[in-house]
Amino acid sequence: MGTMWLYAISVEDVREFFGAPEMLGASLLASANDVVREPEKPPLIGKVGPLLRHPITPLVEVPVPTMEDARAMVEGRALPPERLGVAWVIVRHWCAVRCRDSVRINVSRDQLATLDFAHVASGLSSQYSFGTVLSRDPYLPLMPVAGLTVGWMPNMHLRRMCGQWSTVTAASTGAPVLGSTNFSRDDPTGVGLTWPLRDTPEPTEAWHREWDQEWRLLDEFFKRAAEWSNVPEGLSMLAPDVLAMYQ
């Protein structure tokens, strides 16, 4: 099981986190205080350990995001590979604070594949599938760590998707994505198609129960997107894209 984060924020705004202008940089560093922790100094026991009769097992240091990580990104400096993972914790926090909307769901790769199939089978364009979104590189200056996938959906695609979302989800009432247990194993999509994905397990009733709550969060996010995906004329703000992360 993994986690997928979706943020309604312009990718251009996210790129500005790195080598940020002075005012934005100051705001980002102030916001980073919510998630950073300064490394703890080695305990005194490490110094007196050799004097003790029994050896002391050294403590394993777990990396934590620090203000130096945040400062390096804001100043446009490269981070060493071992700091990339914690740097993404800071970036997710910045996105959460500055986005128009967001959602976080627990979902496996198999569930995403099932979701994509059900939606495409119900009429949603495959260019809006989560597999496609996560494979589209946003070209951020910070490299993803192993196990982390970062992608995005441009605002133009988002607005088109919003026009299809309600119709598609209504058409796939019998699909596994909606948590209903009223489906046929020979037709899990509810749209007259058999299960074609050889490498993806067919959904079970337990799958439905586990997925139902997560699906509702995702469904509500895209229904709200119809309201915030357009920027009224006269405003200088960039229209939000959807930045997607999966780990």
C-alpha positions in Angstrom: 0.0 0.0 0.0 1.3 3.5 -0.9 0.1 7.1 -0.5 -0.9 9.5 -3.3 -0.9 13.2 -2.7 -2.7 15.6 -5.1 -2.2 19.4 -4.8 -4.1 22.1 -6.7 -1.2 24.4 -7.4 0.5 25.8 -10.4 3.7 23.8 -11.3 5.3 27.1 -12.1 4.7 28.2 -8.5 6.3 25.0 -7.3 9.3 25.5 -9.5 9.8 28.9 -7.8 10.3 27.3 -4.5 13.9 26.5 -5.7 16.0 29.7 -6.0 13.0 31.7 -4.7 12.7 35.5 -4.9 13.4 37.2 -1.6 9.8 37.7 -0.4 8.7 34.2 -1.4 11.9 32.7 0.1 11.2 34.3 3.5 7.6 33.0 3.5 8.8 29.5 2.6 11.4 29.5 5.4 8.9 30.7 7.9 6.5 28.0 6.8 9.2 25.3 7.0 9.4 25.8 10.7 6.2 23.7 11.0 8.0 20.5 9.8 11.8 21.0 10.4 13.8 19.6 13.3 17.3 20.4 14.1 19.6 17.3 14.5 20.0 16.2 18.1 23.5 16.3 19.6 25.0 12.9 20.4 24.1 11.8 23.9 26.6 12.0 26.6 26.5 8.2 27.1 28.3 7.9 23.8 31.3 9.6 25.3 31.4 7.6 28.5 30.5 4.3 26.9 34.1 3.0 26.7 34.3 3.4 30.4 31.4 1.0 31.1 31.7 -2.7 31.4 29.1 -3.5 28.8 29.3 -2.0 25.3 26.6 0.5 24.3 24.8 -0.2 21.1 25.0 2.9 19.0 21.8 4.7 18.2 20.6 4.8 14.6 20.1 8.3 13.4 16.8 8.8 11.5 17.1 11.6 8.9 14.8 14.5 9.7 14.1 17.7 7.6 16.1 20.6 8.9 16.1 24.3 8.2 19.4 23.9 6.3 17.5 21.7 3.8 14.8 24.3 3.4 17.4 27.1 3.1 19.3 25.2 0.4 16.2 24.7 -1.7 15.1 28.3 -1.3 18.6 29.5 -2.3 18.8 27.2 -5.3 21.6 25.0 -3.9 21.9 21.3 -4.7 21.2 18.8 -1.9 23.3 15.7 -1.3 21.5 12.4 -2.2 21.0 11.5 1.4 19.0 14.7 2.1 16.6 14.3 -0.9 14.0 12.2 1.0 13.6 14.6 3.9 13.6 17.6 1.4 10.5 16.2 -0.2 8.8 16.3 3.2 9.4 20.1 3.2 8.2 20.4 -0.4 5.0 18.6 0.3 4.4 20.9 3.3 5.0 24.0 1.1 2.5 22.6 -1.5 -0.1 21.9 1.2 0.2 25.4 2.6 0.1 27.2 -0.7 -2.3 25.1 -2.8 -5.9 25.9 -3.5 -7.0 22.4 -2.5 -5.4 19.0 -1.8 -6.2 15.4 -1.0 -4.2 12.5 0.4 -5.3 8.9 -0.1 -3.9 5.5 0.7 -3.9 3.4 -2.5 -1.9 0.6 -4.0 -0.5 0.6 -7.6 -3.0 -2.2 -8.3 -5.9 -0.1 -7.1 -4.8 2.9 -9.2 -4.6 0.6 -12.3 -8.1 -0.7 -11.5 -9.4 2.8 -11.0 -7.9 3.9 -14.3 -9.4 1.0 -16.2 -12.8 1.5 -14.7 -12.8 5.2 -15.6 -11.5 4.8 -19.2 -14.0 2.0 -19.7 -16.7 4.5 -18.6 -15.6 7.1 -21.1 -12.8 9.2 -19.4 -9.9 10.0 -21.8 -6.8 7.9 -21.0 -4.7 11.1 -21.0 -6.4 12.0 -17.6 -5.7 8.6 -16.0 -3.5 8.6 -12.9 -1.0 6.4 -14.6 -0.6 9.1 -17.3 -0.6 11.9 -14.7 2.2 10.3 -12.6 4.3 9.6 -15.7 4.3 13.2 -16.8 7.5 14.9 -15.6 6.9 18.3 -14.0 10.7 19.0 -14.3 11.2 20.2 -10.7 14.8 21.0 -9.7 14.6 18.4 -6.9 15.1 14.8 -8.0 12.6 12.2 -6.6 14.1 9.6 -4.3 13.7 5.9 -5.0 10.1 4.9 -4.5 8.7 8.4 -5.0 6.9 9.2 -8.3 6.1 12.9 -9.1 3.9 13.9 -12.0 1.3 16.5 -12.9 -1.9 17.4 -14.8 -1.9 20.7 -16.6 -4.7 23.1 -15.9 -6.1 22.7 -19.4 -6.4 18.9 -18.9 -7.9 19.5 -15.5 -10.7 21.7 -16.8 -11.5 19.2 -19.5 -11.4 16.3 -17.0 -13.9 18.2 -14.8 -16.3 18.3 -17.7 -16.2 14.5 -17.8 -15.8 13.6 -14.2 -19.4 13.6 -12.9 -20.7 11.9 -16.0 -18.0 9.2 -15.9 -18.4 8.5 -12.2 -22.1 8.3 -12.5 -21.8 5.9 -15.5 -19.5 3.7 -13.5 -21.8 3.2 -10.5 -21.2 -0.5 -10.6 -17.4 -0.1 -10.9 -15.0 -1.1 -8.2 -14.0 2.5 -7.7 -17.3 3.4 -6.0 -17.2 0.8 -3.2 -20.4 -1.0 -4.3 -20.5 -4.7 -3.7 -23.1 -5.2 -6.4 -20.9 -6.3 -9.3 -20.1 -9.4 -11.3 -16.7 -10.9 -11.4 -17.2 -11.3 -15.2 -18.1 -7.6 -15.5 -16.3 -5.7 -12.6 -16.6 -2.4 -14.4 -20.3 -2.5 -14.7 -20.2 -1.3 -18.3 -20.4 -4.6 -20.1 -16.6 -5.3 -20.2 -14.7 -8.3 -18.8 -11.5 -7.9 -16.8 -8.6 -7.5 -19.3 -5.7 -6.6 -17.0 -3.7 -9.8 -16.6 -1.3 -8.3 -14.1 -3.9 -6.6 -12.1 -6.0 -8.7 -9.6 -9.8 -8.6 -10.0 -11.5 -6.5 -7.3 -13.1 -8.4 -4.4 -15.7 -7.3 -1.8 -12.9 -6.7 0.7 -11.2 -4.4 -1.9 -14.4 -2.4 -2.2 -14.8 -1.9 1.5 -11.2 -0.8 1.9 -11.3 1.5 -1.1 -14.7 3.2 -0.5 -13.5 5.9 1.9 -10.4 6.7 -0.1 -12.4 6.9 -3.3 -14.9 9.3 -1.8 -12.0 11.7 -0.8 -10.7 11.6 -4.4 -14.2 12.0 -5.9 -14.9 15.1 -3.7 -11.5 16.6 -4.7 -12.3 16.5 -8.4 -15.9 17.7 -7.9 -14.5 20.7 -6.0 -12.0 21.2 -8.9 -14.8 22.5 -11.0 -14.9 25.5 -8.7 -11.2 26.3 -8.4 -9.7 25.1 -11.7 -10.6 28.4 -13.4 -9.1 31.8 -12.4 -11.5 34.8 -12.7 -10.5 37.4 -15.2 -8.5 40.3 -13.7 -6.6 38.2 -11.2 -2.8 37.8 -11.8 -2.5 34.4 -10.1 -1.7 31.4 -12.1 -4.4 28.8 -12.8 -3.8 25.7 -10.6 -2.5 22.5 -12.1 -2.6 19.3 -10.2 0.8 18.2 -8.8 0.7 14.5 -8.0 3.1 12.4 -5.8 3.0 8.7 -5.1 5.2 6.8 -2.6 
